[in-house]
Amino acid sequence: GVSPSQIAALSFSNTSVSELKASWADLCHKNDSSNTGRAGKDAQPVPSMMTAHGFALKTLKRRGTRFTLLKDSEAKQLLKKAINTLKKKASRKATMTLISKLCANTLHLKLFLDAISVATARGKPLHELISSPRFEELAPYAEIKNLSDAISRNYKQAKKDASKVDYGDMLALASDE
């Protein structure tokens, strides 16, 4: 068999990682209570249990990859900058108004960032996701759908110019060999 220390159990939430650890402890206790609670060299091997982002961070640190993680507030500012860059290209007043509304709505900016992350992870254009049920709250911005891919490109360039990565970038960097 495989030693539990050679197993990695990954999840996307800290809550589910905690549940995995508790389940593992319960399983070990039920199967062999004599090993429960031992420390040091007699400790039972356990799988590595962490979030996917924690695993990516650990992988990048082990490789010596240098990066600076983008804070949520910084991501929103970079997205606003990316959006405002396109205001000049917006030919219609209604489009400029929608762009201004998006920049003023913190929740929609966050959702737009999520859509960019999902689009990047799936290798799909952003405009396809904006009109999907998952991002229905972005429906009012359907008119700027034709600018969404340009917004996404500008945002990615703004991150690069700032030498920052977001969580999605971190996962992608960790999976690159």
Beta strands, then each sheet from edge to edge (+ up, - down):
strand 1: 8-11
strand 2: 48-51
sheet 1: 1+ 2+
end
